Amino acid sequence: MPPEPGPDLSGKDLVDLDLSGTRLRDVNLAGANLSGAWLYNARITGEFLGLTMNGVEVAPLIAAELKRIIRCSPRSRRLTRAG
């Protein structure tokens, strides 16, 4: 089934919305505020700048973990040793 273009919901106040199992692609969530959100088993890819979860800015934590994963990967260790 081809994806459906979504409506423009910018500036709307949405309450009691069930998006479970929904796939969102190419969405702009800049300035979005999610409160009372349930986020279980979610996969999120994209650009994170100023993302705060439960009062903690997570973008620096994500960047540090990605750097650690890349540095610890077997391929990167081979490349480092090879010079």
Contacts in CASP RR format, 6 or more apart in sequence:
PFRMAT RR
TARGET T0000
AUTHOR 0000-0000-0000
METHOD contacts of the structure
MODEL  1
MPPEPGPDLSGKDLVDLDLSGTRLRDVNLAGANLSGAWLYNARITGEFLG
LTMNGVEVAPLIAAELKRIIRCSPRSRRLTRAG
3 23 0 8 1.000
3 25 0 8 1.000
10 28 0 8 1.000
48 58 0 8 1.000
48 59 0 8 1.000
48 62 0 8 1.000
49 59 0 8 1.000
50 57 0 8 1.000
50 59 0 8 1.000
51 57 0 8 1.000
51 58 0 8 1.000
51 59 0 8 1.000
52 58 0 8 1.000
70 76 0 8 1.000
END
